[in-house]
Amino acid sequence: MPVLYLDRREALTFVYENQALFDAAGAANPFACSQWLRLFIRHIATENWRFIVPVRAEGCMLLYVRPDEPQRYFAPTNHYAPLYAPVATSMADRTAVLQGLAQSLTKHRPDCAAVNFAPLDADASDTQALENAFDACGWVSKRYVCFGNWYLPSAGLSFDAYMSERDPHLYALWARKSKCFHSGDEGARIELYTSPAEAGEGLRAYGQIDARNRKRSEACPALILDWIRACAEQRWLRLGVAYVHDTPVAAQFWFTLHGRAYLYRSFFDETYARYAAPAVLTAHMIEHSLERDRVQEIIDLSGTDAFMRFWLPARRERIGLLMCNRGTMRGLLLATHQSCSDARQQWLRDFRPAPAMPPAPPPGFHAQHRRTGSDMSYVRL
Protein backbone atom coordinates (compact mmCIF):
# COMPACT_ATOMS: atom_id res chain seq x y z
CA MET A 1 0.00 0.00 0.00
CA PRO A 2 1.57 3.35 -1.04
CA VAL A 3 0.16 5.21 2.02
CA LEU A 4 -0.16 3.46 5.38
CA TYR A 5 -2.77 4.50 7.96
CA LEU A 6 -1.54 3.40 11.39
CA ASP A 7 -2.62 3.72 14.99
CA ARG A 8 -0.06 4.44 17.70
CA ARG A 9 0.88 0.80 18.33
CA GLU A 10 1.20 0.06 14.63
CA ALA A 11 3.37 3.17 14.19
CA LEU A 12 5.73 1.95 16.91
CA THR A 13 5.99 -1.41 15.14
CA PHE A 14 6.63 0.28 11.79
CA VAL A 15 9.49 2.38 13.23
CA TYR A 16 10.99 -0.69 14.90
CA GLU A 17 10.81 -2.77 11.71
CA ASN A 18 12.39 0.04 9.66
CA GLN A 19 14.99 0.98 12.25
CA ALA A 20 17.89 0.99 9.79
CA LEU A 21 16.06 3.39 7.48
CA PHE A 22 15.28 5.89 10.23
CA ASP A 23 18.74 5.62 11.78
CA ALA A 24 20.24 6.50 8.40
CA ALA A 25 18.14 9.68 8.44
CA GLY A 26 19.36 10.29 11.99
CA ALA A 27 22.89 10.86 10.69
CA ALA A 28 21.83 14.38 9.67
CA ASN A 29 19.03 14.91 12.20
CA PRO A 30 18.99 13.14 15.60
CA PHE A 31 15.22 13.62 15.81
CA ALA A 32 14.76 11.36 12.79
CA CYS A 33 16.47 8.33 14.37
CA SER A 34 14.42 5.34 15.52
CA GLN A 35 15.25 5.82 19.23
CA TRP A 36 13.78 9.31 19.29
CA LEU A 37 10.73 8.52 17.13
CA ARG A 38 9.72 5.63 19.38
CA LEU A 39 9.94 7.89 22.44
CA PHE A 40 7.93 10.61 20.69
CA ILE A 41 5.17 8.17 19.75
CA ARG A 42 5.05 6.67 23.27
CA HIS A 43 5.06 9.92 25.23
CA ILE A 44 3.54 12.59 22.98
CA ALA A 45 1.11 10.83 20.64
CA THR A 46 -2.35 10.12 22.03
CA GLU A 47 -4.46 7.06 21.36
CA ASN A 48 -6.65 8.93 18.87
CA TRP A 49 -3.76 10.06 16.68
CA ARG A 50 -3.34 8.28 13.37
CA PHE A 51 -0.06 8.15 11.51
CA ILE A 52 0.02 8.73 7.76
CA VAL A 53 3.05 7.08 6.15
CA PRO A 54 3.61 7.44 2.39
CA VAL A 55 5.83 4.48 1.53
CA ARG A 56 7.96 3.71 -1.49
CA ALA A 57 10.52 1.00 -2.02
CA GLU A 58 13.23 3.63 -1.60
CA GLY A 59 11.98 5.35 1.57
CA CYS A 60 9.09 6.79 3.56
CA MET A 61 7.67 9.94 5.16
CA LEU A 62 6.15 10.00 8.67
CA LEU A 63 3.15 12.27 9.37
CA TYR A 64 0.20 12.23 11.76
CA VAL A 65 -3.39 13.45 11.85
CA ARG A 66 -5.58 14.44 14.81
CA PRO A 67 -9.30 13.70 15.00
CA ASP A 68 -10.16 17.39 15.43
CA GLU A 69 -8.52 18.21 12.05
CA PRO A 70 -8.94 15.11 9.87
CA GLN A 71 -7.99 16.93 6.65
CA ARG A 72 -4.75 18.41 7.95
CA TYR A 73 -1.56 16.42 8.46
CA PHE A 74 1.38 17.36 10.67
CA ALA A 75 5.04 16.48 11.03
CA PRO A 76 5.69 14.52 14.26
CA THR A 77 7.48 17.37 16.02
CA ASN A 78 6.90 19.79 18.88
CA HIS A 79 9.09 21.87 21.20
CA TYR A 80 10.86 18.65 22.22
CA ALA A 81 11.77 17.82 18.61
CA PRO A 82 13.08 21.05 17.04
CA LEU A 83 13.91 19.65 13.59
CA TYR A 84 11.99 17.49 11.12
CA ALA A 85 13.46 15.20 8.47
CA PRO A 86 10.96 15.04 5.57
CA VAL A 87 12.24 11.72 4.20
CA ALA A 88 13.85 8.58 5.57
CA THR A 89 15.82 6.91 2.82
CA SER A 90 19.16 5.32 2.13
CA MET A 91 19.07 6.37 -1.54
CA ALA A 92 21.51 8.95 -2.85
CA ASP A 93 18.87 10.62 -5.04
CA ARG A 94 16.65 11.99 -2.28
CA THR A 95 14.86 14.35 -4.66
CA ALA A 96 13.38 11.47 -6.65
CA VAL A 97 12.24 9.76 -3.43
CA LEU A 98 10.49 12.94 -2.24
CA GLN A 99 8.78 13.32 -5.60
CA GLY A 100 7.45 9.77 -5.38
CA LEU A 101 6.21 10.27 -1.80
CA ALA A 102 4.43 13.51 -2.73
CA GLN A 103 2.75 11.77 -5.66
CA SER A 104 1.64 8.88 -3.45
CA LEU A 105 0.14 11.20 -0.84
CA THR A 106 -1.68 13.25 -3.48
CA LYS A 107 -3.11 10.17 -5.20
CA HIS A 108 -4.02 7.97 -2.26
CA ARG A 109 -5.10 10.60 0.29
CA PRO A 110 -7.15 12.97 -1.92
CA ASP A 111 -9.07 14.29 1.12
CA CYS A 112 -5.90 15.79 2.61
CA ALA A 113 -6.29 19.57 2.43
CA ALA A 114 -2.96 20.64 3.95
CA VAL A 115 0.29 19.33 5.38
CA ASN A 116 2.35 21.30 7.86
CA PHE A 117 6.06 20.44 7.67
CA ALA A 118 7.89 22.14 10.53
CA PRO A 119 10.47 22.89 11.69
CA LEU A 120 12.83 22.46 8.74
CA ASP A 121 16.38 23.49 8.00
CA ALA A 122 15.96 26.51 5.70
CA ASP A 123 19.25 25.80 3.91
CA ALA A 124 18.93 22.02 3.51
CA SER A 125 18.56 20.59 0.02
CA ASP A 126 15.74 18.34 1.27
CA THR A 127 13.65 21.41 2.13
CA GLN A 128 13.80 22.80 -1.39
CA ALA A 129 13.25 19.34 -2.87
CA LEU A 130 10.20 18.87 -0.64
CA GLU A 131 8.73 22.18 -1.76
CA ASN A 132 9.37 21.41 -5.43
CA ALA A 133 7.88 17.91 -5.13
CA PHE A 134 4.55 19.16 -3.79
CA ASP A 135 4.47 22.11 -6.20
CA ALA A 136 4.79 19.64 -9.07
CA CYS A 137 1.72 17.79 -7.74
CA GLY A 138 -0.40 20.94 -7.80
CA TRP A 139 -0.03 21.99 -4.17
CA VAL A 140 0.63 25.56 -3.04
CA SER A 141 3.47 26.07 -0.56
CA LYS A 142 3.84 28.79 2.03
CA ARG A 143 7.10 29.36 3.91
CA TYR A 144 7.04 30.84 7.38
CA VAL A 145 9.63 31.44 10.09
CA CYS A 146 9.62 29.18 13.15
CA PHE A 147 12.64 30.15 15.25
CA GLY A 148 16.43 30.23 15.15
CA ASN A 149 19.21 28.17 16.71
CA TRP A 150 22.60 29.45 17.83
CA TYR A 151 25.50 27.30 16.71
CA LEU A 152 29.28 27.25 16.40
CA PRO A 153 31.26 25.80 13.45
CA SER A 154 34.05 24.09 15.38
CA ALA A 155 36.12 21.96 12.98
CA GLY A 156 39.74 22.10 14.14
CA LEU A 157 38.95 24.69 16.84
CA SER A 158 40.78 24.46 20.17
CA PHE A 159 39.20 25.53 23.43
CA ASP A 160 41.88 28.14 24.10
CA ALA A 161 41.34 29.72 20.69
CA TYR A 162 37.59 29.60 21.21
CA MET A 163 37.69 31.33 24.61
CA SER A 164 40.09 33.99 23.34
CA GLU A 165 37.34 35.14 20.94
CA ARG A 166 34.62 35.48 23.57
CA ASP A 167 33.29 38.73 24.98
CA PRO A 168 35.83 40.16 27.50
CA HIS A 169 33.21 40.39 30.25
CA LEU A 170 32.17 36.77 29.71
CA TYR A 171 35.79 35.63 29.64
CA ALA A 172 36.54 37.49 32.87
CA LEU A 173 33.50 35.97 34.57
CA TRP A 174 34.48 32.46 33.50
CA ALA A 175 38.14 32.94 34.51
CA ARG A 176 37.16 34.23 37.95
CA LYS A 177 34.39 31.77 38.80
CA SER A 178 35.96 28.65 37.33
CA LYS A 179 38.79 28.83 39.89
CA CYS A 180 36.35 27.84 42.62
CA PHE A 181 35.28 24.72 40.71
CA HIS A 182 38.80 23.75 39.70
CA SER A 183 40.21 24.10 43.23
CA GLY A 184 37.22 22.47 44.95
CA ASP A 185 36.59 25.44 47.24
CA GLU A 186 33.29 25.21 49.13
CA GLY A 187 32.80 21.74 47.71
CA ALA A 188 32.30 23.11 44.17
CA ARG A 189 32.91 20.64 41.38
CA ILE A 190 31.65 19.58 37.95
CA GLU A 191 30.76 16.01 37.03
CA LEU A 192 30.20 14.73 33.51
CA TYR A 193 28.06 11.59 33.10
CA THR A 194 28.29 9.71 29.82
CA SER A 195 27.73 5.96 30.35
CA PRO A 196 24.68 3.87 31.32
CA ALA A 197 26.34 3.08 34.68
CA GLU A 198 26.69 6.81 35.45
CA ALA A 199 23.31 7.86 34.08
CA GLY A 200 21.42 7.01 37.29
CA GLU A 201 23.40 9.49 39.40
CA GLY A 202 23.14 12.14 36.71
CA LEU A 203 19.38 11.64 36.43
CA ARG A 204 18.92 12.11 40.18
CA ALA A 205 20.88 15.36 40.13
CA TYR A 206 19.06 16.56 37.00
CA GLY A 207 15.69 15.82 38.60
CA GLN A 208 16.58 17.76 41.76
CA ILE A 209 17.50 20.89 39.80
CA ASP A 210 14.44 20.60 37.59
CA ALA A 211 12.22 20.38 40.67
CA ARG A 212 13.75 23.55 42.13
CA ASN A 213 13.70 25.50 38.89
CA ARG A 214 11.52 28.58 39.28
CA LYS A 215 11.16 29.62 35.66
CA ARG A 216 10.50 26.40 33.78
CA SER A 217 9.64 22.80 34.48
CA GLU A 218 9.27 20.01 31.97
CA ALA A 219 5.82 19.42 30.48
CA CYS A 220 6.74 15.79 29.83
CA PRO A 221 9.61 14.87 32.17
CA ALA A 222 9.30 11.13 31.39
CA LEU A 223 10.24 11.82 27.76
CA ILE A 224 13.41 13.68 28.77
CA LEU A 225 14.44 11.00 31.26
CA ASP A 226 13.92 8.23 28.71
CA TRP A 227 15.86 10.21 26.10
CA ILE A 228 18.75 10.60 28.56
CA ARG A 229 18.72 6.82 29.13
CA ALA A 230 18.57 6.13 25.39
CA CYS A 231 21.50 8.50 24.76
CA ALA A 232 23.48 6.80 27.53
CA GLU A 233 22.88 3.37 25.97
CA GLN A 234 24.11 4.67 22.61
CA ARG A 235 27.10 6.45 24.22
CA TRP A 236 25.78 9.80 23.02
CA LEU A 237 25.12 11.21 26.49
CA ARG A 238 26.97 14.24 27.85
CA LEU A 239 25.18 15.18 31.08
CA GLY A 240 27.05 17.86 33.01
CA VAL A 241 26.18 18.74 36.61
CA ALA A 242 27.72 21.48 38.79
CA TYR A 243 27.70 20.82 42.55
CA VAL A 244 28.24 23.08 45.55
CA HIS A 245 28.56 21.26 48.90
CA ASP A 246 27.25 18.11 47.18
CA THR A 247 24.10 19.97 46.13
CA PRO A 248 23.46 20.03 42.37
CA VAL A 249 23.07 23.67 41.38
CA ALA A 250 23.21 23.54 37.55
CA ALA A 251 22.74 20.84 34.92
CA GLN A 252 23.04 20.67 31.16
CA PHE A 253 21.90 17.77 29.03
CA TRP A 254 23.98 17.46 25.86
CA PHE A 255 24.20 14.61 23.38
CA THR A 256 26.88 14.09 20.76
CA LEU A 257 26.61 12.03 17.58
CA HIS A 258 27.79 12.13 13.98
CA GLY A 259 30.28 14.91 14.67
CA ARG A 260 27.81 17.32 16.26
CA ALA A 261 27.26 18.29 19.89
CA TYR A 262 23.73 19.34 20.86
CA LEU A 263 22.82 21.30 23.99
CA TYR A 264 19.30 20.07 24.65
CA ARG A 265 18.33 21.18 28.16
CA SER A 266 19.81 23.60 30.68
CA PHE A 267 18.66 24.19 34.28
CA PHE A 268 20.13 26.01 37.26
CA ASP A 269 19.19 26.96 40.80
CA GLU A 270 19.04 30.74 41.18
CA THR A 271 19.77 30.41 44.89
CA TYR A 272 23.40 29.77 43.97
CA ALA A 273 23.68 32.54 41.37
CA ARG A 274 26.86 33.97 42.93
CA TYR A 275 28.80 30.91 41.75
CA ALA A 276 27.90 31.58 38.07
CA ALA A 277 27.55 27.83 37.67
CA PRO A 278 25.73 28.00 34.29
CA ALA A 279 28.64 29.91 32.72
CA VAL A 280 31.31 27.64 34.21
CA LEU A 281 29.37 24.51 33.25
CA THR A 282 28.76 25.73 29.69
CA ALA A 283 32.47 26.39 29.21
CA HIS A 284 33.29 22.94 30.61
CA MET A 285 30.86 21.23 28.22
CA ILE A 286 32.17 23.18 25.23
CA GLU A 287 35.75 22.32 26.20
CA HIS A 288 34.84 18.62 26.32
CA SER A 289 33.14 18.86 22.92
CA LEU A 290 36.14 20.59 21.33
CA GLU A 291 39.04 18.77 22.99
CA ARG A 292 37.66 15.27 23.59
CA ASP A 293 34.82 14.71 21.12
CA ARG A 294 36.39 16.85 18.37
CA VAL A 295 32.99 17.80 16.98
CA GLN A 296 32.48 19.71 13.74
CA GLU A 297 29.62 21.79 15.11
CA ILE A 298 28.01 22.75 18.43
CA ILE A 299 24.27 23.48 18.30
CA ASP A 300 21.99 24.99 20.94
CA LEU A 301 18.54 23.41 21.10
CA SER A 302 17.71 24.61 24.62
CA GLY A 303 15.93 27.84 23.65
CA THR A 304 17.97 29.95 26.10
CA ASP A 305 18.70 32.60 23.48
CA ALA A 306 19.70 35.42 25.82
CA PHE A 307 22.38 33.22 27.38
CA MET A 308 23.70 31.10 24.52
CA ARG A 309 24.19 33.87 21.95
CA PHE A 310 27.32 34.89 23.84
CA TRP A 311 28.72 31.36 23.54
CA LEU A 312 27.64 30.33 20.05
CA PRO A 313 27.94 33.31 17.67
CA ALA A 314 26.25 31.99 14.49
CA ARG A 315 22.51 31.67 13.99
CA ARG A 316 20.53 29.33 11.73
CA GLU A 317 16.87 29.84 10.90
CA ARG A 318 14.27 27.10 11.13
CA ILE A 319 11.25 27.45 8.89
CA GLY A 320 7.95 25.74 8.26
CA LEU A 321 6.31 24.74 5.00
CA LEU A 322 2.52 24.79 4.82
CA MET A 323 1.40 22.77 1.79
CA CYS A 324 -2.15 23.45 0.58
CA ASN A 325 -3.88 20.95 -1.71
CA ARG A 326 -5.81 22.88 -4.34
CA GLY A 327 -7.64 19.67 -5.25
CA THR A 328 -9.80 20.06 -2.12
CA MET A 329 -12.14 22.92 -1.26
CA ARG A 330 -10.56 23.49 2.14
CA GLY A 331 -7.06 23.41 0.68
CA LEU A 332 -8.04 25.90 -2.04
CA LEU A 333 -9.56 28.25 0.55
CA LEU A 334 -6.47 27.97 2.72
CA ALA A 335 -4.18 28.70 -0.23
CA THR A 336 -6.34 31.72 -1.18
CA HIS A 337 -6.20 32.98 2.39
CA GLN A 338 -2.41 32.68 2.43
CA SER A 339 -2.12 34.52 -0.91
CA CYS A 340 -4.33 37.37 0.32
CA SER A 341 -2.35 37.59 3.53
CA ASP A 342 0.92 37.79 1.61
CA ALA A 343 -0.50 40.49 -0.68
CA ARG A 344 -1.67 42.51 2.33
CA GLN A 345 1.73 42.30 4.02
CA GLN A 346 3.47 43.37 0.81
CA TRP A 347 1.08 46.31 0.41
CA LEU A 348 1.74 47.43 3.99
CA ARG A 349 5.49 47.26 3.42
CA ASP A 350 5.26 49.25 0.17
CA PHE A 351 2.65 51.90 0.99
CA ARG A 352 2.30 52.31 4.74
CA PRO A 353 3.89 55.64 5.65
CA ALA A 354 6.89 55.61 7.92
CA PRO A 355 6.17 56.68 11.50
CA ALA A 356 6.57 60.41 12.05
CA MET A 357 9.67 61.50 13.91
CA PRO A 358 8.96 63.41 17.15
CA PRO A 359 9.99 67.06 17.23
CA ALA A 360 13.40 67.86 18.66
CA PRO A 361 13.33 68.99 22.31
CA PRO A 362 14.19 72.59 23.17
CA PRO A 363 17.77 73.28 24.24
CA GLY A 364 18.42 72.11 27.78
CA PHE A 365 15.58 69.56 27.76
CA HIS A 366 15.20 65.90 26.79
CA ALA A 367 12.05 64.21 25.51
CA GLN A 368 10.17 61.36 27.17
CA HIS A 369 6.90 59.54 26.51
CA ARG A 370 4.12 60.12 28.98
CA ARG A 371 2.85 57.11 30.93
CA THR A 372 -0.46 57.23 29.07
CA GLY A 373 -0.84 58.00 25.40
CA SER A 374 1.85 58.71 22.86
CA ASP A 375 2.26 62.45 23.45
CA MET A 376 5.70 63.78 24.19
CA SER A 377 6.65 65.78 27.24
CA TYR A 378 9.91 67.55 27.95
CA VAL A 379 12.00 67.32 31.08
CA ARG A 380 14.74 69.77 32.00
CA LEU A 381 18.20 68.22 32.03
N, C-alpha and C positions, 0 to 999 in steps of 0.2 A: 504494500500500500504506500503510495507516494507521500501521504500526510497521515501521521499517526495521531490518534486522539486518546490520551492516556489520563488515568486518574493518578493520584499522588503515589500510590504504591507501585503502579505500573511504570511511572516515570523513574522512580528509584531503581527498579529492575533494569530499565533501558540504559540508564547511566552506568550501572554496574557492568552490564554486558558489553558496553561500548567504551570501557574504561580507557583503552589504548588510544582511541580516537580523541576523547576529551583531554587526556593528558598531553597529547601532541599539541592541542590548542593552548594548553596551559603553559607551554614554553614561552609564549609571548604575553599571556595574561593569566595570572594565577587564579583569577576568579572564573576561569573556563575549565580548570582541571576537575577531574572526577571527585576528588576529596571534598572540594568546596561545594560543588553542585549537590552532592548528596546531603551535606549539612544544610544547605539553603532549602532544599525540598523538605527535609525533616522538620526544621525549626521555623521557617517562614511561611511556607505554603500551607493553606488550610485544606480541609477535606473536600470543600466544594470547588477548589481550583481544578481546572483541566489543562493539561499540557498539550500544546500543538507542536508537532515535530515533523516538519518537511524532511523527507529522507530520500537520498539518492545513494547509488552504489559508492559514490566518492566521498560522501559526507552528509552532515545533517545540520539543522538549525533548531534551537530550543526556545520555545515561546510558551506563554500561558495565557489563559483567559479566565476572567472572574464571572460569576453568575449575574452580577449586577450590570455588566457591560459585555453581553455575549458576542457583539460584533466588533469588539476592539481587543486586539492582542497586545501583549506586553513582553518585553525582555525580562528574564528572571534576575532582576537586580533591585536593589534598594540602597539605603545609606550604608549598609554593611558590605555591599558589593559595588564598588565605585567604578567598574569598567566592564563592559559587555563585549564578548567576542561573537560576531554575527555568524560565524561558520566554524564547525569542527570538522577538519579534514586533514588527511595526510598527503593530499595531492599538491603538486607544485603550482598548478594553474588554479588558484583559488577563485579567480574571476569567473571561470566557466562553471565552477561548482555553485557559486552564488547565483548565477543566471539560472541554472537548473532548479535551484531551491525556490527562487522567486516565481518561476513558471509553475512549479508544482503547487505552491500555495495559492496562486491566482486561479488555477484550473480546478483544484479539488476542494478549496474552501471559498466558493464564490460569494458567500454571505459575509465574509470578513470586510468590514468597512475601513478599518485603519489598523496600522501596526506602529507601536511606539518603540523604537530602538534607542535605548539610552541607558547609561552614558557611553559614548564612543570616543575613541581617539581621533581628534579632528584631522590629524596628519597621516593617519594610517591608510595604506592602500586599500585595505578591506572596506573602509568607510566609503570611499568614493566608488568602489566596485559594487557595494550594496546599493547605493543610491542609483547608480546607472542600471543595475539589474531590475529594480522595481520600476524605474522610469520606462524601460523598454517594454514592460508588461502593461503600460497604460496607467500606472499609479502617479500621483503627484506627491513630491517630497517637500518637506519643510524643515530646514535646519533651525535649531535654536540652541542657545548657550545653556549649559548645565552648571558648571563650576570650573575651577582651575586647581591644578596640583602644583606645588613647589617641588622642584627636583634639582639634582646636581649631577652633571656629567662627570664621572670620576675615574675614567680609564687612566691608569698610570699615575694617579694623584696620591701624594703622600700626605699624612695627617699634618705634619709640620707645615708643608706648603699650603695646605687647606686653611689652617688656623691663621697663618700669616696674612691671608686675604680677608679675614673677617673684620667686622666693624670694631674700631679700637675700644669702644666701651664694652662690647660683648667680650672681646678678648681679655680685657682687664678683669671683668667679672669672673670669667672662667679661670684665669690664672690665680686669682685671689682665693676663690671658694674651693677650687679643686685641691688645694693644699690640705685642707681639713680631711678630705676623703682619702687622699694618698697617704697621709701620716696616721690615720686612724684616730685623730682627736675626737673626743666626745663619742666614741664608738661609731663614727661615720665610716661607711664603706659602701662599695658597689659590688653587687653580685650579678653575674650573667649566667642564665640557665639556658641550656641548649639541647639536652638529651632527655629521653623519656624518664630516666631515673631521677633527673633534677626537676622535671616539670611539676611534680607535686608540691615541692617547697615554693617554687615560683608562683604557682596558682594560688596558694594560700596567701602569700604576700600581695599578689595582684588583687585578690578579693577583698582584703582588708582596706587597701587604698581606695578601691572602687566604692566600698561601703561608706567611707568617710568623705568622699568627694562631694563638695557642696554645689558645684555648678552643673554636673552632668553624671547621670548614672545610666547603665546600659538598659536599653529597652528589652533586649533578649540576651541576658548574660549567659544562658546555656549555650548559645551559638558560639560566643567568643571563647568560652572555656573548651568546648569541643574542637574549635579551630586551633587553639593552642596545643591541645593534645595531638591533633592530626599533624601539625607542623613539627612537633617534637618527634613523632614516629618517623617522619620523613627526613629528619635532621635539618629542617628548615628553620627551626625556632631560634630566635634571639630575644630572650625575655630579660630585660635589665631592670634591676630593683636597687634603689638607693635606701640605705638604712641609717638611722641615727639612734644609738642606744638600743639596737636590735629591733627598733620599730620601723617598718617600711614607710617611707615618706614620699617616694616617687617611684613610678613604674612605667616602662615603655615596652610595648609588645611590637617587636619587629619580626619579620621573616625574610629569609634570603634564599632565592633560587634562581637558576638560569642567569647568573651574573648581575642580578639586581637585588638591592636591599630595600624593603618596604617598611616604613614606619606606619603601623596600623592603628595603635591605640596608645594614648599617653594620659596618665593620671598623676596627680600630686596632691599632697595634703598641705593646705595653705597655712596650717598652724606652724609649720617648719619653714616658712618662706625665707627666713634669714640665712638658711644654708644654701639657697639657690640650687637646690637639688635637681630641678628640671634641666637647667643649663649644664650642670656638671654631668648629668646622666646622658643628655643628648650628645655632648662631646665624646663621652666614653663609647657610646654606641657607634658614632660615626668613625671614631678611631678604629674600632674593631672591624667595621665594614671595609675600611680602606686598607688597613695593614694586615689583617688576617684573612678576610674573605676575598679581598681584591676585586670588589664589584666594579662593574662598568657604569653603574648608575644608582643613585640613592633617591627614592621617591617618597614623598609624604602623602599618606592617605588618611591622616588623623583628623584633618579639618581644622587644626589649630593654626590658622593663617597668620595671626598677629605674632605668633611666636616663631614659627618655622621659616618665615620669609627671611629672617636674619641668618639662618643656617644654610638654607638651600636657595640660591639666588635666581634660578631659572624657573619659569612658569609655563605650564602646558595646559591648554584649554580642553575641556571635555564638552562634547556637544551631544545633542539628541537629534534623531531623524524621525519625524512623524510622516508616515506613508499613508496617503489617502487613496482608497480604491474608487476610481470614478465609475466603476461598473456597478456600484451600489448607490442608492439614493442618499444614504447617510454619508457615505464617503464623498460623494459629489458635493453635498452641502458643506461638509467639513473643509474640503479643498477650496470651495468658494469663499467660505468664511476666512480662511487663512490668506487667500489672495487679497480680499478686501482689507484685512488687517495690515498686510504688508503695504498696500497702496496708501492707506491712511498714514502709516508711520513715515513713508517716504514723503508724502505731502507735508506733514508737519516739519520734517527736517528741511524741506526746500523753501517753504513759504511762511512758517511761523516766525514772526519778528523776534529778533534778539532782545533779551530783557534790557530795559532802560537802565543806564548807569545812574546811580544817585548823584546829586549835586555835590561838589566839593565843599567841605566844611570851611567856615570862615577862618582866618588866621588865628592861631592860638586855641583852636577847638579841635576835637575829633568826633567823628560821627559814630552813633550806635543805634541799633534797632530798639524800638520800644518793646516792652514785654508783650503787649497786645497790638495786633495790627502790623502793618509793614511800613508805617511812617518812620521817618528818620528824626532823631533828636540830636542835639549837639551838646557836648560836655566840655567845659573848660579844662585845658591841660594843666 
